[in-house]
Amino acid sequence: MANAILSPGYSVMALPGIQHEWHSTGDNFLEAYLLSVISLDDLVRLQARFAYDISGGGNAAVIVCEHPPGISIGRTGSMAHIRLSPEELAHRNWPTLWLSRGGGTLLHLPGQISCYPILNLAKYRKTPGEYINQLNLLALALVQQLGIAAELRSGHPGVWVGRRQVIHLGVAIRNGITAFGITVNVNPDLELFRGIYCDGESPLMTSLQRESPTLIRIQTVRQRLLELLTEFFNFSRISVFHQSPYCPLTPKRHASAIPHR
């Protein structure tokens, strides 16, 4: 993993394969928000509110959620990575949203789970590169603990099974506060990735379910993510919530996927 893009004009070289000890300078509590399906616009607003609280001394937070079908484009992405016509995108009801995060183009679908830690790096005395490395190792551990042989690829953040990507990684760090994170392909319809070059790669994507001989449930992945966050970032206590404390969010049902014609 290398050259992960953060806030505008800021890039770092992460340290591949090195897991760091994380110790907080104060209480290391995590507030985990296990939400259902929320829009990317709602996510951006929630992250901004949590970042404001954390910058004032609040607890670390993580948002674990799903998103309605659509496309997000990070700082290394491009409209050229979307090989579908505007008419086809409109037919599928796939909006496109530009996000100020690392990583490239990403297709959001039912069957994915996203995990967005919001931490104050100054509290841990860690660099952006160390954080990105730790998060990538956490993602790798998630896949490997499910019995799937996976790897990290130099210069390509995320987790890969052979030539196929199974976890996308793209973060932002502003004023030392982290945002965005990882998106895990649990069991999405992989055919729908045709025409979308995620992270600029040809549309060779895979899922945990495709690579596993046993059934993998979204709930199992949520639980594993919380356990790994506790381990990798040394949280002493986790409080779990199932709704946001801010500006009520309206749960959004997944639109039915429209197959290729």
Secondary structure in CASP SS format (residue, H / E / C, confidence):
PFRMAT SS
TARGET T0000
AUTHOR 0000-0000-0000
METHOD secondary structure of the structure
MODEL  1
M C 1.00
A C 1.00
N C 1.00
A E 1.00
I E 1.00
L C 1.00
S C 1.00
P C 1.00
G C 1.00
Y C 1.00
S E 1.00
V E 1.00
M C 1.00
A C 1.00
L C 1.00
P C 1.00
G C 1.00
I C 1.00
Q C 1.00
H C 1.00
E C 1.00
W C 1.00
H C 1.00
S C 1.00
T C 1.00
G C 1.00
D C 1.00
N C 1.00
F E 1.00
L E 1.00
E E 1.00
A E 1.00
Y E 1.00
L E 1.00
L E 1.00
S E 1.00
V E 1.00
I C 1.00
S C 1.00
L H 1.00
D H 1.00
D H 1.00
L H 1.00
V H 1.00
R H 1.00
L H 1.00
Q H 1.00
A H 1.00
R H 1.00
F H 1.00
A H 1.00
Y H 1.00
D H 1.00
I H 1.00
S H 1.00
G C 1.00
G C 1.00
G C 1.00
N C 1.00
A E 1.00
A E 1.00
V E 1.00
I E 1.00
V E 1.00
C E 1.00
E E 1.00
H C 1.00
P C 1.00
P C 1.00
G E 1.00
I E 1.00
S E 1.00
I E 1.00
G C 1.00
R C 1.00
T C 1.00
G C 1.00
S C 1.00
M H 1.00
A H 1.00
H H 1.00
I E 1.00
R C 1.00
L C 1.00
S C 1.00
P H 1.00
E H 1.00
E H 1.00
L H 1.00
A H 1.00
H H 1.00
R H 1.00
N C 1.00
W C 1.00
P C 1.00
T E 1.00
L E 1.00
W E 1.00
L C 1.00
S C 1.00
R C 1.00
G C 1.00
G C 1.00
G C 1.00
T E 1.00
L E 1.00
L E 1.00
H E 1.00
L C 1.00
P C 1.00
G C 1.00
Q E 1.00
I E 1.00
S E 1.00
C E 1.00
Y E 1.00
P E 1.00
I E 1.00
L C 1.00
N E 1.00
L H 1.00
A H 1.00
K H 1.00
Y H 1.00
R C 1.00
K C 1.00
T C 1.00
P H 1.00
G H 1.00
E H 1.00
Y H 1.00
I H 1.00
N H 1.00
Q H 1.00
L H 1.00
N H 1.00
L H 1.00
L H 1.00
A H 1.00
L H 1.00
A H 1.00
L H 1.00
V H 1.00
Q H 1.00
Q H 1.00
L C 1.00
G C 1.00
I C 1.00
A C 1.00
A C 1.00
E E 1.00
L E 1.00
R E 1.00
S C 1.00
G C 1.00
H E 1.00
P E 1.00
G E 1.00
V E 1.00
W E 1.00
V E 1.00
G C 1.00
R C 1.00
R E 1.00
Q E 1.00
V E 1.00
I E 1.00
H E 1.00
L E 1.00
G E 1.00
V E 1.00
A E 1.00
I E 1.00
R E 1.00
N C 1.00
G C 1.00
I E 1.00
T E 1.00
A E 1.00
F E 1.00
G E 1.00
I E 1.00
T E 1.00
V E 1.00
N E 1.00
V C 1.00
N C 1.00
P C 1.00
D C 1.00
L H 1.00
E H 1.00
L H 1.00
F H 1.00
R C 1.00
G C 1.00
I E 1.00
Y C 1.00
C H 1.00
D H 1.00
G H 1.00
E C 1.00
S C 1.00
P C 1.00
L C 1.00
M E 1.00
T C 1.00
S C 1.00
L H 1.00
Q H 1.00
R H 1.00
E H 1.00
S C 1.00
P C 1.00
T C 1.00
L C 1.00
I C 1.00
R C 1.00
I H 1.00
Q H 1.00
T H 1.00
V H 1.00
R H 1.00
Q H 1.00
R H 1.00
L H 1.00
L H 1.00
E H 1.00
L H 1.00
L H 1.00
T H 1.00
E H 1.00
F H 1.00
F H 1.00
N C 1.00
F C 1.00
S C 1.00
R E 1.00
I E 1.00
S E 1.00
V E 1.00
F E 1.00
H C 1.00
Q C 1.00
S C 1.00
P C 1.00
Y C 1.00
C C 1.00
P C 1.00
L C 1.00
T C 1.00
P C 1.00
K C 1.00
R C 1.00
H C 1.00
A C 1.00
S C 1.00
A C 1.00
I C 1.00
P C 1.00
H C 1.00
R C 1.00
END
